[in-house]
Amino acid sequence: MSSSEDYQAKAAEALVQLGEAKTEAERVRLRRAHGVYMKLSTHGAEAAERAAARPPKRIVPEKAAPPKPGPSFRLS
């Protein structure tokens, strides 16, 4: 599996290729590739931060809900 340094190197390479791109389609492809590589390079750190973070507090209503009405009659 690639490390964040590998993805950052690929992002830098995509920027170099972007400067040399001749067509708009190639520029779009390289801009998207650069964005993906940057997102992948930070993914590991973000995942570690999310794992270390405490889960949010559970939302508890201030007062209990009224009881639901039962069936009005029973068929036996």
N, C-alpha and C positions, 0 to 999 in steps of 0.2 A: 504494500500500500504506500502511496506517495505521501511525503511529508509536506508541511506547509512551505518549506523552502523550495521544494520542487515546483509547487504550484505558483509561487511567486516568480520563479525563474521563467516558467511558461508564460505568465502574464506579461513579464517584461519582453519576452521574445515576441509575443503577439503585438505589443506596442511598436516594436521595431518594424515588424512586417506591415503594420497599419500605416506607418510613414511611407512605406514603399508601395502600397496598394495603388492599383491603377483604376479599377472599376468600383462603382458604388456598392455592388453586391459583395465584393471582396472586403470593402471597408466595414460593411454591416456585419459580415461574418466574423471579422477579427475583433470588432468592438464587443460583440456578444461573447466571443471566446475569452476576451480579457476579463469581462465581468464575471463569467463563470469561474475562471481560475482564481480571481480575487475572492469570490465567495467561498470556494473550496479551501483556500489557504487559511481562512479564518474559522472554518467550520469546527475544527477540533477544539480550538480555544473556547468558542461559544458553547459547544456541547459540554465541556468541562465546567464552565460557569453555571450552566443550567442545572447540571447534576449536583453541584455544590450548593445551589440556592435552596432555601427552604420553601416548601409548598405554601401557597397563599392560605390565609385563614379561611375556614369554612364559614359560609354565610348562614347565619341562624336568624330566623324571623323573630321579631320583638315579642309577638304574642302568638299563641297557638291558633291554628286554624279552627273554625267552628266544625263540629262533627257533621259528617255527611248524612243526609237522611237515608234511612233504610228503605227496603221495599214496602210499599203500602199494603200489600197483601201477598199471601203465599199460596201457591198452587201445590197441592199434595197429591 
